[in-house]
């Protein structure tokens, strides 16, 4: 009988090869993790912006079925809560009164644990007629978010007006950004001319400024 052939030795990684592999993985992680975190922030903000725009569109559609053309009594009254620096899932953004809406309150959705800065675009000094405590209560706005809130009406013609703002020639925005002030920022805009609802974007964080891109988000 012939001698049995020796088995091939199973060769593992050397220490140097393992160290190189660990170093490469560390470099890839350092590149990928910040990028993934930005994508997660962006999708959280996008999800909330779409939720806000959809709720406003539904409210405008409900107002279009009203027969009284008078804005203050025939339209859907909305109170947009005062700015919030650290809103989380369940917090109220806006509420409706005077309309049989499916969802009478707009709340922060459960966007994977995200926390947000949320603000309307009307400076506090420009609010000429703030909603009363009764107005806020009727719309489901907490008392802590009533001061600094604004009220607007969607009319049966699909437009909007406001008794809280002196200059109705300006668009109204609801702005959303991560609570830590990082990018990105999204703005849900109510056009003062057409009454249309659009979503805009900006690569900066915070909610003190508007968005500069309404072509894409």
ZIWO-V748725 format. One record per pair of residues at least 12 apart in sequence whose C-alpha atoms are under 10 Angstrom apart, sorted by the first residue. I is the first residue (numbers start at 1). J is the second residue. If there is no record, write none. Layout:
i=I j=J
i=I j=J
//
This chain:
i=38 j=182
i=38 j=183
i=38 j=184
i=39 j=184
i=40 j=111
i=40 j=112
i=40 j=114
i=41 j=111
i=41 j=112
i=41 j=114
i=41 j=115
i=41 j=116
i=41 j=177
i=41 j=178
i=41 j=182
i=41 j=183
i=41 j=184
i=41 j=185
i=42 j=177
i=42 j=178
i=42 j=183
i=42 j=184
i=42 j=185
i=42 j=186
i=42 j=203
i=42 j=217
i=43 j=111
i=43 j=112
i=43 j=114
i=43 j=184
i=44 j=109
i=44 j=110
i=44 j=111
i=44 j=112
i=44 j=113
i=44 j=114
i=44 j=115
i=44 j=116
i=44 j=176
i=44 j=177
i=44 j=178
i=44 j=184
i=45 j=111
i=45 j=114
i=45 j=115
i=45 j=116
i=45 j=117
i=45 j=175
i=45 j=176
i=45 j=177
i=45 j=178
i=45 j=183
i=45 j=184
i=45 j=185
i=45 j=186
i=45 j=187
i=46 j=111
i=46 j=176
i=46 j=177
i=46 j=184
i=46 j=185
i=46 j=186
i=46 j=187
i=46 j=199
i=46 j=201
i=46 j=217
i=47 j=108
i=47 j=109
i=47 j=110
i=47 j=111
i=48 j=107
i=48 j=108
i=48 j=109
i=48 j=110
i=48 j=111
i=48 j=114
i=48 j=116
i=48 j=176
i=48 j=177
i=48 j=186
i=48 j=188
i=49 j=108
i=49 j=174
i=49 j=175
i=49 j=176
i=49 j=177
i=49 j=185
i=49 j=186
i=49 j=187
i=49 j=188
i=49 j=198
i=49 j=199
i=49 j=200
i=49 j=201
i=50 j=186
i=50 j=187
i=50 j=188
i=50 j=198
i=50 j=199
i=51 j=106
i=51 j=107
i=51 j=108
i=51 j=109
i=51 j=188
i=52 j=93
i=52 j=94
i=52 j=106
i=52 j=107
i=52 j=108
i=52 j=109
i=52 j=174
i=52 j=175
i=52 j=176
i=52 j=187
i=52 j=188
i=52 j=197
i=52 j=199
i=53 j=174
i=53 j=187
i=53 j=188
i=53 j=189
i=53 j=190
i=53 j=197
i=53 j=198
i=53 j=199
i=54 j=106
i=54 j=197
i=55 j=94
i=55 j=101
i=55 j=102
i=55 j=103
i=55 j=104
i=55 j=105
i=55 j=106
i=55 j=107
i=56 j=78
i=56 j=94
i=56 j=106
i=56 j=154
i=56 j=188
i=56 j=190
i=56 j=197
i=57 j=154
i=57 j=158
i=57 j=196
i=57 j=197
i=58 j=101
i=58 j=102
i=58 j=103
i=59 j=75
i=59 j=76
i=59 j=77
i=59 j=78
i=59 j=96
i=59 j=99
i=59 j=100
i=59 j=101
i=59 j=102
i=59 j=103
i=59 j=104
i=59 j=153
i=59 j=154
i=59 j=158
i=60 j=75
i=60 j=76
i=60 j=153
i=60 j=154
i=60 j=155
i=60 j=156
i=60 j=157
i=60 j=158
i=60 j=159
i=60 j=160
i=60 j=195
i=60 j=196
i=60 j=197
i=61 j=76
i=61 j=101
i=61 j=154
i=61 j=155
i=61 j=156
i=61 j=157
i=61 j=158
i=62 j=75
i=62 j=76
i=62 j=99
i=62 j=100
i=62 j=101
i=62 j=102
i=62 j=154
i=62 j=155
i=62 j=156
i=62 j=158
i=63 j=75
i=63 j=76
i=63 j=77
i=63 j=98
i=63 j=99
i=63 j=100
i=63 j=101
i=63 j=153
i=63 j=154
i=63 j=155
i=63 j=156
i=63 j=157
i=63 j=158
i=63 j=159
i=63 j=160
i=64 j=76
i=64 j=154
i=64 j=155
i=64 j=156
i=64 j=157
i=64 j=158
i=64 j=159
i=65 j=155
i=65 j=156
i=65 j=157
i=65 j=158
i=66 j=99
i=66 j=155
i=66 j=156
i=66 j=157
i=67 j=155
i=67 j=156
i=67 j=157
i=68 j=155
i=68 j=156
i=69 j=155
i=69 j=156
i=69 j=157
i=70 j=153
i=70 j=155
i=70 j=156
i=70 j=157
i=71 j=152
i=71 j=153
i=71 j=154
i=71 j=155
i=71 j=156
i=71 j=157
i=71 j=159
i=71 j=160
i=71 j=161
i=71 j=162
i=72 j=98
i=72 j=152
i=72 j=153
i=72 j=154
i=72 j=155
i=72 j=161
i=72 j=162
i=72 j=163
i=73 j=98
i=73 j=153
i=73 j=155
i=74 j=98
i=74 j=99
i=74 j=153
i=74 j=154
i=74 j=155
i=74 j=156
i=75 j=97
i=75 j=98
i=75 j=99
i=75 j=152
i=75 j=153
i=75 j=154
i=75 j=155
i=75 j=156
i=75 j=157
i=75 j=158
i=75 j=159
i=75 j=160
i=75 j=161
i=76 j=96
i=76 j=97
i=76 j=98
i=76 j=99
i=76 j=100
i=76 j=101
i=76 j=152
i=76 j=153
i=76 j=154
i=76 j=155
i=76 j=156
i=76 j=160
i=77 j=95
i=77 j=96
i=77 j=97
i=77 j=98
i=77 j=99
i=77 j=135
i=77 j=138
i=77 j=139
i=77 j=151
i=77 j=152
i=77 j=153
i=77 j=154
i=77 j=155
i=77 j=160
i=77 j=161
i=77 j=162
i=78 j=94
i=78 j=95
i=78 j=96
i=78 j=97
i=78 j=98
i=78 j=99
i=78 j=104
i=78 j=105
i=78 j=131
i=78 j=135
i=78 j=136
i=78 j=138
i=78 j=139
i=78 j=150
i=78 j=151
i=78 j=152
i=78 j=153
i=78 j=154
i=78 j=162
i=79 j=93
i=79 j=94
i=79 j=95
i=79 j=96
i=79 j=97
i=79 j=105
i=79 j=130
i=79 j=131
i=79 j=135
i=79 j=136
i=79 j=137
i=79 j=138
i=79 j=139
i=79 j=140
i=79 j=141
i=79 j=146
i=79 j=149
i=79 j=150
i=79 j=151
i=79 j=152
i=79 j=153
i=79 j=164
i=80 j=92
i=80 j=93
i=80 j=94
i=80 j=95
i=80 j=96
i=80 j=106
i=80 j=119
i=80 j=120
i=80 j=131
i=80 j=136
i=80 j=139
i=80 j=141
i=80 j=145
i=80 j=146
i=80 j=148
i=80 j=149
i=80 j=150
i=80 j=151
i=80 j=152
i=80 j=174
i=81 j=93
i=81 j=94
i=81 j=95
i=81 j=118
i=81 j=119
i=81 j=120
i=81 j=131
i=81 j=136
i=81 j=139
i=81 j=140
i=81 j=141
i=81 j=142
i=81 j=143
i=81 j=144
i=81 j=145
i=81 j=146
i=81 j=147
i=81 j=148
i=81 j=149
i=81 j=150
i=81 j=151
i=82 j=94
i=82 j=118
i=82 j=119
i=82 j=120
i=82 j=122
i=82 j=124
i=82 j=141
i=82 j=142
i=82 j=144
i=82 j=145
i=82 j=146
i=82 j=147
i=82 j=148
i=82 j=149
i=82 j=150
i=83 j=117
i=83 j=118
i=83 j=119
i=83 j=120
i=83 j=121
i=83 j=122
i=83 j=124
i=83 j=145
i=83 j=146
i=83 j=147
i=83 j=148
i=83 j=149
i=83 j=174
i=83 j=175
i=83 j=207
i=84 j=116
i=84 j=117
i=84 j=118
i=84 j=119
i=84 j=120
i=84 j=145
i=84 j=176
i=84 j=179
i=84 j=207
i=85 j=115
i=85 j=116
i=85 j=117
i=85 j=118
i=85 j=119
i=85 j=177
i=85 j=178
i=85 j=179
i=85 j=180
i=85 j=181
i=85 j=206
i=85 j=207
i=86 j=114
i=86 j=115
i=86 j=116
i=86 j=117
i=86 j=118
i=86 j=178
i=86 j=179
i=86 j=180
i=87 j=107
i=87 j=108
i=87 j=114
i=87 j=115
i=87 j=116
i=87 j=117
i=87 j=118
i=87 j=178
i=87 j=179
i=88 j=107
i=88 j=108
i=88 j=109
i=88 j=110
i=88 j=111
i=88 j=113
i=88 j=114
i=88 j=115
i=88 j=116
i=88 j=117
i=88 j=179
i=89 j=107
i=89 j=108
i=89 j=109
i=89 j=110
i=89 j=111
i=89 j=112
i=89 j=113
i=89 j=114
i=89 j=115
i=89 j=116
i=90 j=106
i=90 j=107
i=90 j=108
i=90 j=109
i=90 j=110
i=91 j=105
i=91 j=106
i=91 j=107
i=91 j=108
i=91 j=109
i=91 j=141
i=91 j=142
i=92 j=105
i=92 j=106
i=92 j=107
i=92 j=108
i=92 j=109
i=92 j=140
i=92 j=141
i=92 j=142
i=92 j=145
i=93 j=105
i=93 j=106
i=93 j=107
i=93 j=108
i=93 j=118
i=93 j=119
i=93 j=120
i=93 j=140
i=93 j=141
i=93 j=142
i=93 j=145
i=93 j=149
i=93 j=174
i=94 j=106
i=94 j=107
i=94 j=108
i=94 j=136
i=94 j=139
i=94 j=140
i=94 j=141
i=94 j=145
i=94 j=149
i=94 j=150
i=94 j=151
i=95 j=107
i=95 j=135
i=95 j=136
i=95 j=137
i=95 j=138
i=95 j=139
i=95 j=140
i=95 j=141
i=95 j=151
i=96 j=135
i=96 j=136
i=96 j=138
i=96 j=139
i=96 j=140
i=96 j=141
i=96 j=151
i=96 j=152
i=96 j=153
i=97 j=135
i=97 j=136
i=97 j=137
i=97 j=138
i=97 j=139
i=97 j=140
i=97 j=153
i=98 j=138
i=98 j=139
i=104 j=139
i=104 j=140
i=105 j=139
i=105 j=140
i=105 j=141
i=106 j=140
i=106 j=141
i=114 j=178
i=114 j=179
i=115 j=177
i=115 j=178
i=115 j=179
i=115 j=180
i=116 j=175
i=116 j=176
i=116 j=177
i=116 j=178
i=116 j=179
i=116 j=180
i=116 j=181
i=116 j=206
i=116 j=207
i=117 j=175
i=117 j=176
i=117 j=177
i=117 j=178
i=117 j=179
i=117 j=180
i=117 j=181
i=117 j=185
i=117 j=205
i=117 j=206
i=117 j=207
i=117 j=208
i=118 j=174
i=118 j=175
i=118 j=176
i=118 j=177
i=118 j=178
i=118 j=179
i=118 j=185
i=118 j=186
i=118 j=187
i=118 j=206
i=118 j=207
i=118 j=208
i=119 j=148
i=119 j=149
i=119 j=173
i=119 j=174
i=119 j=175
i=119 j=176
i=119 j=177
i=119 j=187
i=119 j=206
i=119 j=207
i=119 j=208
i=119 j=209
i=120 j=148
i=120 j=149
i=120 j=150
i=120 j=172
i=120 j=173
i=120 j=174
i=120 j=175
i=120 j=176
i=120 j=187
i=120 j=188
i=120 j=189
i=120 j=207
i=120 j=208
i=120 j=210
i=121 j=170
i=121 j=171
i=121 j=172
i=121 j=173
i=121 j=174
i=121 j=175
i=121 j=187
i=121 j=189
i=121 j=207
i=121 j=208
i=121 j=209
i=121 j=210
i=122 j=148
i=122 j=149
i=122 j=150
i=122 j=164
i=122 j=165
i=122 j=170
i=122 j=171
i=122 j=172
i=122 j=173
i=122 j=174
i=123 j=148
i=123 j=165
i=123 j=208
i=124 j=147
i=124 j=148
i=124 j=149
i=124 j=150
i=125 j=148
i=126 j=164
i=126 j=165
i=126 j=166
i=126 j=167
i=127 j=148
i=127 j=149
i=127 j=150
i=127 j=151
i=127 j=163
i=127 j=164
i=127 j=165
i=127 j=166
i=127 j=167
i=128 j=150
i=128 j=163
i=128 j=164
i=128 j=165
i=128 j=166
i=128 j=167
i=129 j=148
i=129 j=149
i=129 j=150
i=129 j=151
i=129 j=162
i=129 j=163
i=129 j=164
i=129 j=165
i=129 j=166
i=130 j=146
i=130 j=147
i=130 j=148
i=130 j=149
i=130 j=150
i=130 j=151
i=130 j=163
i=130 j=164
i=130 j=165
i=131 j=146
i=131 j=147
i=131 j=148
i=131 j=149
i=131 j=150
i=131 j=151
i=131 j=152
i=131 j=163
i=131 j=164
i=132 j=146
i=132 j=147
i=132 j=149
i=132 j=150
i=132 j=151
i=133 j=146
i=133 j=147
i=134 j=146
i=135 j=151
i=136 j=149
i=136 j=150
i=136 j=151
i=149 j=164
i=150 j=162
i=150 j=163
i=150 j=164
i=150 j=165
i=151 j=163
i=151 j=164
i=151 j=165
i=152 j=164
i=152 j=165
i=152 j=172
i=154 j=195
i=155 j=195
i=157 j=195
i=158 j=194
i=158 j=195
i=158 j=196
i=159 j=190
i=159 j=191
i=159 j=192
i=159 j=193
i=159 j=194
i=159 j=195
i=159 j=196
i=160 j=172
i=160 j=190
i=160 j=191
i=160 j=192
i=160 j=193
i=160 j=194
i=160 j=195
i=160 j=196
i=161 j=192
i=161 j=195
i=167 j=192
i=168 j=191
i=168 j=192
i=168 j=193
i=169 j=191
i=169 j=192
i=169 j=193
i=170 j=190
i=170 j=191
i=170 j=192
i=170 j=193
i=171 j=189
i=171 j=190
i=171 j=191
i=171 j=192
i=171 j=193
i=171 j=194
i=171 j=195
i=172 j=187
i=172 j=188
i=172 j=189
i=172 j=190
i=172 j=191
i=172 j=192
i=172 j=197
i=172 j=210
i=173 j=186
i=173 j=187
i=173 j=188
i=173 j=189
i=173 j=190
i=173 j=191
i=173 j=197
i=173 j=198
i=173 j=199
i=173 j=200
i=173 j=209
i=173 j=210
i=173 j=211
i=174 j=186
i=174 j=187
i=174 j=188
i=174 j=189
i=174 j=190
i=174 j=199
i=174 j=207
i=174 j=210
i=175 j=187
i=175 j=188
i=175 j=189
i=175 j=199
i=175 j=200
i=175 j=201
i=175 j=206
i=175 j=207
i=175 j=208
i=175 j=209
i=175 j=210
i=175 j=211
i=176 j=188
i=176 j=201
i=176 j=205
i=176 j=206
i=176 j=207
i=176 j=210
i=177 j=202
i=177 j=204
i=177 j=205
i=177 j=206
i=177 j=207
i=178 j=205
i=178 j=206
i=178 j=207
i=179 j=205
i=179 j=206
i=179 j=207
i=180 j=205
i=180 j=206
i=181 j=204
i=181 j=205
i=181 j=206
i=181 j=207
i=182 j=203
i=182 j=204
i=182 j=205
i=182 j=206
i=183 j=202
i=183 j=203
i=183 j=204
i=183 j=205
i=183 j=206
i=184 j=201
i=184 j=202
i=184 j=203
i=184 j=204
i=184 j=205
i=184 j=206
i=184 j=211
i=184 j=217
i=185 j=200
i=185 j=201
i=185 j=202
i=185 j=203
i=185 j=204
i=185 j=205
i=185 j=206
i=185 j=207
i=185 j=209
i=185 j=210
i=185 j=211
i=185 j=217
i=186 j=199
i=186 j=200
i=186 j=201
i=186 j=202
i=186 j=203
i=186 j=204
i=186 j=205
i=186 j=206
i=186 j=207
i=186 j=210
i=186 j=211
i=186 j=212
i=186 j=213
i=186 j=214
i=186 j=217
i=187 j=199
i=187 j=200
i=187 j=201
i=187 j=202
i=187 j=207
i=187 j=209
i=187 j=210
i=187 j=211
i=187 j=212
i=187 j=213
i=187 j=214
i=187 j=217
i=188 j=200
i=188 j=201
i=188 j=210
i=188 j=211
i=188 j=214
i=189 j=210
i=189 j=211
i=189 j=214
i=198 j=214
i=198 j=215
i=199 j=211
i=199 j=213
i=199 j=214
i=199 j=215
i=199 j=216
i=199 j=217
i=200 j=212
i=200 j=213
i=200 j=214
i=200 j=215
i=200 j=216
i=200 j=217
i=201 j=213
i=201 j=214
i=201 j=215
i=201 j=216
i=201 j=217
i=202 j=214
i=202 j=217
i=203 j=217
//
